[in-house]
């Protein structure tokens, strides 16, 4: 069985087990965007707003911003339009909100329990109870604390009373190692009582009484913890494999922090505003944590480093590991200290030991070096999940750090990854080893008993082997609804070759594409553009921060909030580079059925409805039979277009001319490669250009029909494309049927089908890999 066939079967198994992919529904529809970052009493918009978080019930949005010259975290009631301040101060960001909107967690450098600036300059994580404190508009809120409204969440594991985590080297000079931080939108449980956070610097997170007495800070940096505010308990989540294994055997041992650091921490990207409150103020995206907690508080996920110290590996890591490589990790913390840490892309996978290529969608830590020796570029794994942002080995940098997102029960994880899909595109990245691979979007089912090939559902795919191509722009952030049915992601990419999910909105064709927001409906198997402006165009790029910065959604995925600097999303939007807006998904409401008896219908008209319809079925000779129902006499034609690999060839010499030769052996002018071979000596030497994926007409048929009825067209692929049709499961194509008749408008219909393999053509097997390397033949896979 070929790798291509194996990938198809595995993908179908994943869909059957993980979710029921139904036929794509009608085009997704969203309400017009309305501005959430505004104060209705003062009739002022926020000067700057981003990092939105939506409550599970869809009634509230929390965000970072500046309103009436006051910087901080704000909460908007989408039903009453009331805007309330959550907390005001400097170095503040990373809001998450409880299901009912009552609690908001965030990161701040103020000591909000006392209202004074942080004594050591380190950030800490807090939770605000919005039912406590004065009920007054945000514009009237005073800088500082509301007595009793704030709870400290970043508390050491062994602290008997809530106190901030202490960091090594912190003091009057600031907090050089970094403080406690929480990620946006995913750090708070639905009841607002559990908070996931990351300790950035070396701290006393796990210090005992004797160590505290000596003033020691023994906990290594980059650890993940969860604070249970109800129980008054902090739990180390990112524990070592040894301590977890001991606990699973019933041994009473404390959870040990990972010596080299357990989690990736992104570089703060917040915007600095001078002069606010008489000092420099940094707002938003300050929370560098990549730790998420599920709505029910049972599960945590994070972007892990030093994975070998936290979870079992099937292969020894390569050079550049652990700090140069990041992989999403998952742990069901509700199961106690013996609960294992699992790798999202290769956790308890029976087939992982054979990767690659036996486990499509699995993980390979020992991916062969992509860069020829000698070189200064990293020889560590460039795939897997992705190279960490702080590992600056690639000349053009590495993919951005993106926090995993969890469904309400923690069983589904939405992630981005550079993981290739084995069996389909094994050579991506080898054309230019100086280009870091870009990220794609995935959803993974963490229920036990599934191989990763069964559990992983890929949502996006590369559209070209060239990672510098715009069609391969990275996925920049990701979110999943609480019920696990919808996924949001942002990207400037404009090509989505997978089906499902099938793109059901018009492709973005901007010359300089801005980052857009897309929604995947996992039940319908559809992909839709959400960031559509009132002018009918996608979000525009007014400045360097144009497009979509980040987004969040409610538990059922119907309410979507986004941050954007684009000017065409809502009328009258005025800001300093970003605003928070809200839209809602629309569809036909479910209604109870009823029975009625109506009058007899009118006599049907004998007039034929002027329309066409078509179906397709394969023939054994390798052609595709198209049955077309036509309303009268006229010309019927059908053409099949398919994405195929195309290789450019260029001639060099004093009398040379440029022409392109496709991988199928046909030049751009239509002549075969053999017919032009005799001219090459005159034109000079030829060199092969890069291979790309291009849509070409691969088959066409036409006939003259004398009357209404059903006619049959036979589509056979052109000789140049027959080898592609005879590979794997055939050549997937889009068929355009047209019908022309004098005195009537031309009718068209479109369907998707595969030009089949010829029955006489044996199914090809993949070429054997030489010296452990995969076949360098670039293939394109299409699914109907």
N, C-alpha and C positions, 0 to 999 in steps of 0.2 A: 504494500500500500504506500503510495507516495506521501511525502510530507504535506503536500497541498491537500490531499484527500484526508489525511489525519487531522489537519487543522480544521477542516470543515466539519468532520464528525465531532471533534472536541467542542467546537463552538456551539454546535447544535445541542450537545449534551449539557453544556453550561446554561444555555437558554432554557432548556426543559426543566432543569433542576432549580435554577435560581429564580426565574420569573417567566411568566407566559408572555412571549412576544406576540402580540396580535398584529393584525394588518394595520398599516399606518392610517391614522384617522384623518379627518379633514384638517386643513391648515389651521395651525394654532392661532388663537386670537387673544390679544391683550388689550386692556383698556388704555386710554391715553395716559401718559405719565403725569403725575401731579407732584408738586414740590413738597417734600416733607421737612426740609431744613429751613423753616421760616417761623417767625413769631407772629401769630395772627393779631395779638393785641397791639403790638407796636407797628404792625404792617411792615416788618423788616425781614429780609432774607438773611440767612447766615452768610458771613463774609467768606467762609470756607467750611466745607463739611465733607466728611468721608468716613470710611469704616462702618457701614451700617450693619446692624443686627436686628432680626425680626423675631418677635415673640411667636411661639408655636400657634397661638390662636389668631395670629394675623392682625391684632389690634394695635400693637405698639412697634415703633422702630426706635432703637437707640443708635446714636452716632457721635462722632467726634466733630467739634466745630468751634466757630467763633460767632457768637450772637450778641449784638449790641456791644461789641468790643470786649466781651467776656468769653474767655476760652475755657473749654472743658468738654464734659460728656453731657449730652442732652437726650431726653426721651420725648417722642412725639406720639400722642394719642391720635390714631388715624381716623377715629370716628368723631371725636369732639374737636380735633385740631389743636388741642392744648399742647403747648411746648413747656416742658419742665426741665430744670437743671438737675442732673444727677450728681455731678461734682465739678467744681471749678478749680483750676490750678495749672501748674506747669508740668511738662513731661508726662502727659496724660494720654491714654489711648487704650485700645484693645477691648471695647465693650462687648459683653455678652448679656443676654436677657432671658429671664425665666419664661415659662410657658404662658403665664397670665400677665406678664409685664411688671410684676411687683418688684422683682429683684433685678439689679444690674451689677455685674462684676466688671472690673476694669483694673488697669495699672496706673499708678500715680506716684509722683515723687513727693507729694505732700503727706504729712502724718494726719490723715483725716480723722482719726479718733481724738486728736487734740486740737486740730486746726492749725498746727504749726508746720513750717517746712521740715522735711526729713532731716534728722540730726546728722546723718552720715551721707546724705545725698543719694542714697540707693532707692530705687523704685520698689514698691511693695504692691500686693494685690489686695483689693478691697471689694466688698459687696455692699450695695446701698439698698435699703428697704425704702421704697418710694411711698409707703403708707405712713412713714414716720417723718416728722418735721413739718414745717409750714407749707400749706398748699398755696403757693403763689407763683406767678409766671416766672419763667426763666430769666427774663430781663430784670426782675427785681431781686433775684437770688444774690445773697452776699457771698463773697469769696471766703472759703473756709468750710467749717463743719456744721452739720445739723446734729445736735446732741442725740446720741443713741441710734442714729440712722445708719451708721457705717460699722461694718464688721471687718476685722483684719482676717484675711484668708491665708496669707503667706506666713505661716507659723511653723516653727521647728517640730520635728516628729515627737520629741520627748518633752516638749514644754508643757508644764502643768497649767499655766495661764497663758492666754493669747499675748504674744509679743512678736515683734518683727524679726525676721531672719537676719542675722548679722553676717556681713561680708568682709572678707580679708582685705585689708588695705583701705577700707572706707573711713572717712572722717571729714575734716574740714576741707580737704582738697577734693572731695567728691567720692565717687564709687568707681574706681578704675576697672574692677573686674566685671561690673554689671550686677544688677539686683534681681528681684523676683518679677516675673512677667507672666501675663496671661494672653492667650491668642484671641483674636476677634471672633465672635459669634459662636464659638464651639467650646468655650471654657466653663460653662455653667450648666448644671443639670436643670431639668424642667421645673423642679420644685424650688430652685434657687438655693439649695442647701449644700451642694457639693461643687467644688471649684478645682479645676486642673490648672497647674502652673509649672513654670520652669525656673530653676535657680541658675542664673547665668554665670556668676563668679563662684570662687571657692567660699564655702559658707559653713554655718553650724547647723545645717538642716537636720543631720542625723547625730549631732553631738550628744554624748551622755553627760551626766551631772559632773563627773570628775573633769572631763574635758572642758566643760563650760567654766568650771572654777578656774581653770588655767587660762581662760580666754582663747582657747583653741578653736580653729575653724577647719575641722578635719574632712568635711565632705567635699569631694571633687566637684568641679563645675559641671554645668549642663546636665542636671538631674531633673526628673519629672516626678511630681508629687500631686496628691489630691487631698484637699482639706474638706472634712465633713463638719460643717458649722453646727449642725444639730447635735452631733455626738461630741464635738470638741476634740476631734482626732485628726492628725495628719498622717497619711500613709505614703511611704516611698513606693512609687510605681515602677520606676526603672531600676529594679534590683538585679543583682548578678544572677547568672544561671545557677551557680553553685549554691547560693543561699535559697533560691526558690526550690531547687531540687531537695535540699535538706529539709525544708518545710513540708514538701510533699511527702516525705518519708516519716513525718510526724515529729521531727526534731524541733525543739524549741530554740530557734536561732533568730536573731534579728535580720531583717532584710538589709543587704549590703549594697551601697551605691557602686556604680560602675567606675572603676579607677580612672579610665581615660575619658570619661564623659559619655553620657548615654544618648543625648538628643542634639539634633541640629538646632541652632538658634540663628534666625535670620538677622541681617544687618538692619537696624532701625532706618526706616525710610521717611520718617516724619518730616513735616515742613517747619522750619524755624521762623518765628515771628518776633522781631525785635520790638522792645518797648512796651509790651503788654505787662501791666502790673509793675512797671519800672524795671523789668528784667527780661532777658531772652526767654522765650517760651517755645518749647517744641510740642507739636500736637500730632496725634495720630500715628498709627503704625509703629509706635514706640515698642509695643509688645512683640518681642522677638521670639516668643514661644511657638513651638510647633506641636503642643500637646492639646488633645481634644478629649472630651468626655461625652458619653452618650446621654440622651435626655433622661433615661431612667437611672443614671448614675452607676451602672454596673460595669461599664467598659471604658477603657482609655486607649488612645492610639497616639503615636508620635513618630516623627521622622528620626529613626535611630542611627547612631554611629556606634562603632565598636560592637557590631552585632554579635560577633562570636562570644562576647562576654555576657550576652543577654539571652541568646536563643541558640539552639543546636544548628550547626552548619553541616552540609553534606560534603563540602570541599574546603580545602585550605584557601584562605584569602591570598590575593596577590599583593605586590608592592603598592604602596600608596594607601593601604588600609591600616587602621580604621578611620583616620580623620578625613581622608579624601573621598569617602564614599558614604552615602546615606541610603537607608532602606526603611520603608514604613513598617512599624511594629505595632502589635495589638495585644492587649491583655484584659481578661475578664476579672477585674479586681474584686468583684462581688464574691468570687469563689474562694477568697482567702489568700494567705501568704504563699500557699503551694500552687496557686494558679500559674500556668506557664506563660511566658512571653512568646508569642508566635509571630513569625514573619508573614506579612500580608501576601507577598508574592510567592512564597514557597513554604508556608507553614504546614507542618505535619503532612507533607506531600509524598505519597508513596513513590511517585515517579521522579522526584527531585534529584535523586542520586544519578540519574541518567541524563540530566540536562547538560547541554542540548544534544540532540534535537528531539529526544523522546517525549518531552513534556511541553507541548506547545503552550505558551503563556507562563511557563515556569521561570525560574531564576537561575542565572549562571554567574556565580562569583568569579569563576576562573575563565571568564571571556578572554579569548586570545588577544594579545596586544594589538592595537590598531595602528600603532606608529612604528615604522621601521627603525632599527638601531643603526648608528647611534643617534640619540636624541635626548633633549632635555624635557620633552613632554612626558606626562605621567604614563607609567606602564601598568597602573592599577585598572580595575574594572571601569570601563567607560559606560557600560550599560548596567543593567540590573535594576536599580531604581534611578539614581542619577548621581553624578559627581557633586559633592557639596559645594555650596556657593563660595565658601572661603578657601577652597582649594584652587588656586589660580594657576593651574597647569596649562590650560588651553589659552592660546593667544587671544581668542575672542570671548573669554569668560565661560562661565558654566550656567546651566539652567537655574532659574530662580527657585528659592525655597518656598514650598507650598505645604500648608498644614493639611493633614488628612481630615476628612469629615465623616461623621458616624450617623447612621440611622438612629431612631429613637431607642431601639433595643440593643444597639451596638453590633448587630449581626452583619450589617453591610458597611463597607468602607469605600468611600470615594477618594481616589488618589490620582496624582499625576506621576508619570514615570517615563524614563527613556527606554524601558524594557522593549526589545524587539519581539515581534510575533513570530516565533520559530516556524519554519516550514514555508514561509511566504516571502519574507524580505530579509534573507540572512545577511546580505552584503551591504545593507544601508550603513553609511558612515565610512566605508572603506575608500570611497572616491576621493575624499579630502580629509585626512586624519587630523588636520588642524581645526576642524569644525566640531564643536561639541554637539552630541545628538540632542535634538529638541524633545520636549516632553509631550506625551499624549495622555488622555483621560481614561480612567478605568473605574469600574465598580467591582468589588470583590466580596463574595459571600463567605463569611468566616464560620458557617455552621460546620460541625465536625463531620468527618467521613468523606469529604470531597477532595479530589486532587485539585491542585491549583489550576490545571487546565480546564477542569469542570467549573471551578468557582469564579474564574476571572472572566469578566465581560468587558471587552474593549469597546470604548465609545468613539474614539478617533484614531486615525491612522495617518502615517506619512503619505503624502501624495507624490513625492519625488525622492530620488536618492540623494539629492543635493540639500544638505541641511541649511545652507545659506539662502535657499529659495523661499520666497514669501509664502508659498503654499505649505511650508513646514514651520510656520511661526509657532512658538511654544504655547501650551496651555498655561495660563498665568495664575489662576486660582480656581478652586472647585468647591462646591457645596452640594449637599444632598438633603432632600426633604425628610422629615421625621418618619413618614410612612415608607420611605425608600423607593418611591415611584418616580421621582423627578430629580434630575441633577442639573445644576447650573455650572457653567465654566466660561471664562473669558479668554479670548484669543484674537489676534489680528489675522489668523489664518482664514483663507477663503475657499479652501478646497477640502471636501469631506468625502473621500471615496467609499467609506463603509456603508453598507446597507444590510441589516439595521445597525444603528439608527439611521433612517433615511432623511436627508435634508428636504423639508417640505416647504421652505420659504425660498425666495429668490436668492441666489448667491451674491455676496458682496463683491462689487467690481471697482472699488475705489483704487485710484492710482497709488496713493499713499494711505493704505488702510489703517484706520484707527482700531484700537482694541474694541471688540464687540462682545455682547453677552448672548449666549445661546442656552437653550433649555432642551434637555433630553427627556422625553416622556418614555419611561422604560416599559410601560404597559402597551403603548401604541407603537413602540419601536421607531419613534420620530425624533427629528432634530429640528429646532425652529430658532430663528433669530428673534431675540426679545428686544434688543436696543434699536427699535425702529422709530425714527423721528416723525414729528407731525407733518413734515414735508414729504413723507413717503420714502425718505432716504435713511440709510443706517446712520448711527451716531457719527457726527462729523469730527474732524480733528482741527479744533480752533487754535490749539497751542500744544506744547510738548506733553501736557497731561490730558489732552483730548481723548475721547473714547471712554471706555468703562474701566474704572480703577478696581472695584470690588463689588460683590453682590451677596445677598442672603435671601432666604425664603422661609415661609411658614411651614408648619408641620405637614400640611397637605400639599404644599408646593404652589398654592394658588396666589399668594401674596408675595411679590418680589420687590425687594428694595435694592437700589444700586447707587454707587457714587460715580459721578461723571463730570468731566469738564466740557462736554459737548454742548453746543448752544441750540441744537435743533430738537431736543427731547421734550422740552416744555416751553410754552410761550412765556415771555417776560422774565426768564431766568437770568439773574445777575449775580455773579460771584467772582471770587479771586482765583478760580482754577478748578473748583469742584463743588458740586452740590449733591444732596441725597434726594432721590426721587423714588416714587412708588408706582407700581402697576399691578394689575390683577389679571389672571388668566380667565378667559371667558369660554363657556361652552353651553350646550343645551342643557337646561336643568332637567333632572330626572323627575318624572311625574307619574302618579298612580294611573294605571290603565283603566278604561271603562268601556262598556259595550253599548252600542246603539244600533238601531235599525233605520237606515235611511231610505229615501225614495229610490226607485229604479233609476239607474243612470241613463242619461240621454243616449240616443242611438249614436254609435261610434261613427265618426266621419270616415269616409273612404279615402280621404286624402292621406298620402304617405307623409310621415314625418321626415323632414329633410335633415337626416343625420346619419352618421356611420358608426359602426362598432367593429372591433376586431379581437380575435384570439389567435394564439400561436401554439403549435405543437411540433416536436422534432420529427424528422424523417431519418430512416436508417442510412441514407446515403450522405448524411452530414449536412443536409440543408434544413432550413427552418420554414415550415409551412404556415402562412398567414391567411386565415379565413376572414374576409372582410364583408360585412353586410352593408350594401349600398342602396340608396333610395331611387336610383334611376340610371340612365345611360351616362357614361363618362369615362375619364381616364383615371385608373387607380394605380398608385405607385407606393412603394415601400422602400425605405432606406434604413440600414442598421449602422449605428455609430458606436464605437467602443474605444475605451482607453487602451493604448498599446505602447510598448516601449519603443522609443525613437532615439537613434544615435545619429548625431550630426557628423558629417565628414567634410573636411575642408581641403582645398587644393592650394598649394603654395608654389609659386614660380612666376617668372616674368610675364607669362601669358595665361596665368591661371584665372579660373572663375570659381565662385563659391557655389556649391550645391550641397544639399543635405541628403544623407542616406539613412533610411530608417533601419531598425534592427530586423525588419522583415525582408530586407534586401531591395527595397524600392526607393528610388531617389525622390527628392521633393518635386521634381519635374514630371514624375510618373514613369521614367525609364527604369528598367531593372539594373542592378549593380553590374551584372555581366555585360550588359549592352554598353556601359560606359567605361569598361575596363580598358578598351583600346585607346580611349582618349586620355588616359591618365599620364601616359608617357609625355604627351604634348603639354598637358596642363601643369606638370610638375609633381612633386611628391604630395601624398595625401596624409592627413593625420585625422584620427578619430576624435570627435568632440565628446562632450558629456552625454550620458544617457538620461533621457527625461521621459515622463509619461505624457502622451498627447492623445487627444480624441481624434480618431480618423473614421471616415466612412469605409466600412469593411464589406458591405454587401448592398445590392440594389436590384429591384425588379419593378416591372411596369406592364400593364396590359390595358386594352380597350374593352370596356364592358358595354353590351348592347341594351341591357335592361336592368331593372331593379332585381335584387337577389343577393346571393352569397357567392363571391368569387374567391379563388385561391391564388395566392402569390407564393412563389418558391424563392426564398432567399438563400443563396449559397455564398459563402465567404470567398472573396477574391483569392487568387492563388497565393499572393504574398502573405495572406493572413490565415490560410488553411492550417499551417503548423501550429499557430496559437490556439485555434479551435480544437485541434486534436490533442492538446495538453490537458490533463486533469479533467475537469467537468465541463469543458467547452469554453467558448469565448462570450462572456456576458456583454450584452449590448442593449442600447436603447433604440427601439424601432419607431420611426415616424411614418405614419400612413397618411396619404393625402388623396383626396377625391375632387376632381375638377369636372364641372359640367357647364355647358353654355347657359348663361342666364341666371346662374346661381353662384353664391359665394363659395369659395373653396373650403372644403371641410378637412379637418385634420384629427388624428387620434394618435396617442402614444402608448406604447406598452414596453415592458422590459422582459427580455428572455435571453437564453443562452443559445448561440449558434452551436449545435451539438457536435460531438466527435463523430467521425465516420465510423460505421460499424466495422469496416475493414481495417481501421487504424488501431493497433494495439495501444493500451494505456501505457504511457511512458513511466519509467522509473527514474528517480533522481540520480544524477551522476554521483559516483562514490566520492566522498570528500578526501582530498589528498593531504596527507600529513596533518590530519586533524582540522584542516580548514574546510569550510563549507563551500559549496558550489558558488562560483562568482557570477553565475547567470542571474540577471535581475529579472524577477517575475512580478507580475501584477495579478492580484486575486480579486475577483468580484463575486459578490453573493446576491442572488436574486431575492 
